[in-house]
Amino acid sequence: MTVLDALARALRDLFNLRVLWVVVWPMLVALLLWLVLGVTFWSTFSGWIAQGLDAIGIQTWLAELEPAWIAHGIQALLHLMLFVPLVMLTALVITALFGMPALIRVVAGRDYPELRRENGGGLVGSLWNAVVAIVLFVALWLVTLPLWLIGVGVIVPFVAAAYLNQRLFRYDAIAEHASAEEMAALFGSERTGWWGLGLLTGLVQFVPLLNLLGPVFAALAFIHFGLGRLNQRRRSAP
């Protein structure tokens, strides 16, 4: 199973009725969650954004900008630019933690019905993997902030998305079918494939409208790639 083959199969499965439901509900839950949090803690979030703008010298410029509606429009845009990534990140995590079992049933039932389940991973491992992925994702953003000053920061979102996708989805993609030893071996031997898949599925998240399908598309691609490589590994084993 190659990366491009996994992407093609993911695109094929994306319009399965059972898959479309998984497309919808994590995004709705993430959207409602951040709407509630945004309304409840609006003043707090606005204060944090103002402090950040003040730290880089933009807040003073906005305060003196005329007419005032332009400044208000810029501030609203900044809120939106923060809101959308938070919704997408939350939808990714929800899909990885709670949507994967349904997607695995679709893929395994159709393409790998005879692949034995070893249950090398579990809910605790999945939760820990998600926590590590998010913490390192945020750390990557914070550590690379100075790169924006020299223009290199434009590559940060793509690298961060690639890391997050491959770390978040690879574990759950094979946790039901692979043993713990097989999981460790596949994470090591297929590192290039995981990262390549993470980068290509991450690019979808930067395309308006298509990014609504991004979490499930990424999940399907990682399931296809992971189960395909696991199946090949077992067949080639003595």
N, C-alpha and C positions, 0 to 999 in steps of 0.2 A: 504494500500500500504506500503510494507516494503522497506527498503533500498536495499536489494538484489533483490527484485522484480523489483524495479525501474532500477537497473543496467542491469538486464536481458532484460527488455523492451527497454532500451536505446541501447543496443547492437543489438537488432533486428531491430530497426529503423535506425541504423547507415548507412545501405547500401541502403536505399531508395534514388532514384535518386535526389529528391529535397533536401534531407539532404546532399548528397555528394557535391552538389554545395556550401552549406554553410560551408562544411569542407574546400573547396579549397580557396574561395575568401578572407576570413579574414586572412588566413595564407599568401597568396600572397601579400595582402595589407601591412601587418605587415613587411614582408620580404623586400619589395620594400622601405617602409618608412625608415627602419633602414639602408638599403644599401645607400640610398641617404644621410641620416644624417651622416652615418659613413664616406662616401667619402668626404662630405662637411666639416665636423668638425673633420677630422682624427687627425690633430695635437693637437686639444684641448682635444679630448678623450685620446689620447696617453699620453698627459701631465698629465691628471688626474690619469691615471693608474700608471704612473711613480711616481707621488707624493705619491700615496697609497703604492706602493712597497717600496719607500724610507722610509715612516713612520714606516714600520714594518721591515726595515733593509734588504730587499731582493734586492733592486735596486743596491746597492754597490756590492753585490755578483754577480749579473748578469753582471755588467760592467767589472768585473775581470775574468769572466768565459771564458775559452779557450777550444776548438776553438769558435770563435765568432758566428758561425752559430747555435750552441746549444742555446746560449743566445737569439738569434733572434727567434729561434723556440719556446722557452718557452714564449717569449713575445707575439708571434702570437697566441699561445694556450690560453694565458690569455685573449687576445682580443676576441677570439672565445667563451670562457667560459662566457664572459660578453654579447656578442652579442646574443647568443642563448636564454638565459633567457629573454632578452629584447623583442625579437621577440615573444616568447611564451606568455609573459605577455600582450603584445599589442594585439595579436590574441585573447586572452581570453577576453579582454575588448571590442574589436570590436564585437566578437560573442555575448557577453552579451547585448551590446547596440543596435546592428543592425541586428544580425542574429536570435535573439530569436523570433521575430514575425513569421518568416517563419517556425521555428521549432515548435512553439506553434500550428500553423495551422495544421501541420502534426499530432502531438500527439492528440490535442483536437478533430480534425476531425475524427480520427480513434478510439480513446478510450473513449472520453468524449463528444460526439456530442450534448448531451442534457444539459451539464453543463452551467448554466446561467452566463453571463458575467456582472460583477458589476463594472469593471474598477476602482478598488481602488487605483491603482498607475498610473503614467504617465511618460512622457519623462523627466520632471524636476526631479521627484523623482528618476528615473533610473540614471540620470547623477550624482545627488548628492550621491546616493548610491555607484556608481563607484568611485567617488572621495574619499569618506570616506574609501572604501575598499583598494584603492591603497595607500593612505597616511598611514593607519594603518599597511598595509603589509610592507611598507618600514620602518616604525618605529619599527616594530617587528624585522626586520633584524638588524637594527642599535643597538637597545637596547640589543640584544642577542649576538652581536659580541664577547664580552669577554668570552662567553661560549666556543668558538672555542679553546681558549687557554687551556682549561681543558678537551677537548675532547667531552663535552656534546653537542657542536655545531652541531654534525652530525644529531641531531633530528630537528634542526631548519628548514631546508627546508621542511620537511614533515608537521610540525605544521603550517608553513607559508602558504603552498599550501592549507592545509585544511581550514584555516581561509579565505584565498582569495576566494576559490571556493564557500564556503557556503555563504559568505557575498555578493559576486558578482552575483551569479545566483539565489539565493532564492527569491529575490525581483522580478526580471523580470519573473520568472517562474509562479508566481501566480497573477501578477499585473493586467492582463486583466480580469481574472475571479473572483477574490476575492474582497470583499469590503475592505475599509481601516481597519475596525474593525476585519474582518476575517484575514487579513494579519497580524495584530499585534498579534492576538490570536495564529495563526499558528507559527509565529516566536518564540513565547514564549513556547508554549506547545510541539513543535516538535524540540526543540533545539538539543537534542541528535541525532535525525535523520539527521538534516541538517549537523551537524558536522561530523557524521559518513560518510555521503555521500561525504562531502568535502574531507575527508581524503582518502577514497577509490578512488575517481576520481583524486585526486592529485597525487596518486602513479603512475597513468598512465603517467603523465607528466615527469616522470623520466626514462621511458623506451624508448630508441631510436626507431625511426620510429613510434611506437605506439603513441608517444607524439604529432605527427602531427594530430592525430584524437582526442587528449585530450580535446580541448576546446568544440567541438561539442558533444562529448560523455558526458562530464560533464553537458552541457546545457540540453541535452535530459534526463539525469538521474534526474536532479533537476525538470524539467517540469513534468515528470512522477510522481515523489514523491510528489511534491507540489499539482498538480491537483488531484492525488489520495487521499491525506489526506483531501483536501478541499471537494471533493465529499463525502467522508466518514463522514466528519463533518456535512455537510448539511443533509445527510440522517439520521443521528442519532439525529439531532436537533428536538425538539418537534414542 
